[in-house]
């Protein structure tokens, strides 16, 4: 199998995070239609559980590969590059989302 470039791995990580965040946003947007009106403590509890789980998922997607590069392969510079490239791709996807919001308003 051909090795993937750090830039492409970063793109895939950022794309995966963007898709995951979009799905969570869709769930939150349609929460009342899916779960109905929450009159108990279960609504805020579910929100906080999703929030914490999302932090874990995003941390793993964003940080696992750079951690492996740093810890197992001792390639600190490559690990830092992956973090910066992924952050740059996330900024790009964020700006693209803002552009879509403006266009489809």
C-alpha positions in Angstrom: 0.0 0.0 0.0 1.3 3.4 -1.0 2.0 5.8 1.9 -0.3 8.8 2.2 1.2 12.3 2.5 0.9 14.2 5.7 -1.2 16.8 3.9 -3.7 14.2 2.7 -3.9 12.5 6.1 -4.6 15.9 7.6 -7.3 16.6 5.0 -9.0 13.3 5.8 -8.9 14.0 9.5 -10.4 17.5 9.0 -13.0 16.1 6.6 -13.9 13.4 9.1 -14.3 16.0 11.9 -16.4 18.2 9.7 -18.7 15.4 8.7 -19.0 14.3 12.4 -19.7 17.9 13.6 -22.3 18.3 10.8 -24.1 15.1 12.0 -24.1 16.3 15.6 -25.4 19.7 14.4 -28.1 18.0 12.4 -29.1 16.0 15.5 -29.2 19.2 17.7 -31.1 21.1 15.0 -33.8 18.4 14.9 -33.7 17.4 18.6 -37.2 18.4 19.4 -38.6 16.6 16.4 -36.6 13.4 17.2 -37.0 13.4 21.0 -39.9 15.7 21.6 -40.0 18.4 24.2 -37.8 17.6 27.2 -39.4 18.7 30.5 -37.1 16.8 32.7 -33.4 16.8 33.5 -32.8 14.2 30.8 -32.6 16.8 28.0 -29.7 18.7 29.5 -28.1 15.4 30.6 -28.3 14.1 27.0 -26.8 17.3 25.7 -23.9 17.2 28.1 -23.2 13.5 27.3 -23.1 14.3 23.6 -20.9 17.3 24.3 -18.4 15.2 26.3 -18.5 12.3 23.8 -17.9 14.8 21.0 -14.8 16.2 22.7 -13.4 12.6 23.1 -14.2 11.7 19.4 -12.7 15.0 18.1 -9.7 14.6 20.3 -9.1 11.1 19.0 -9.6 12.0 15.4 -7.4 15.1 15.6 -4.7 13.8 17.9 -4.3 10.1 17.5 -2.1 10.0 14.4 0.2 12.9 15.6 0.5 11.1 18.9 1.6 7.9 17.3 4.1 9.8 15.1 5.5 11.4 18.2 5.4 8.6 20.7 6.2 5.5 18.6 8.1 6.8 15.6 9.8 9.7 17.4 9.0 12.0 14.5 8.1 15.2 16.3 8.4 17.5 13.3 6.0 15.4 11.3 3.5 15.2 14.2 3.5 19.0 14.6 3.0 19.4 10.8 0.0 17.1 10.9 -1.5 19.1 13.7 -1.0 22.4 11.9 -2.2 21.0 8.5 -5.3 19.6 10.2 -6.0 22.9 11.9 -5.6 24.7 8.6 -8.0 22.3 6.8 -10.5 22.9 9.6 -10.2 26.7 9.1 -10.8 26.1 5.4 -13.9 24.0 6.1 -15.1 26.6 8.6 -14.7 29.4 6.0 -16.4 27.2 3.4 -19.3 26.6 5.8 -19.7 30.4 6.4 -19.7 30.9 2.6 -22.4 28.3 2.2 -24.4 30.0 4.9 -24.2 33.3 3.2 -25.0 31.9 -0.2 -28.1 29.9 0.9 -29.5 32.4 3.4 
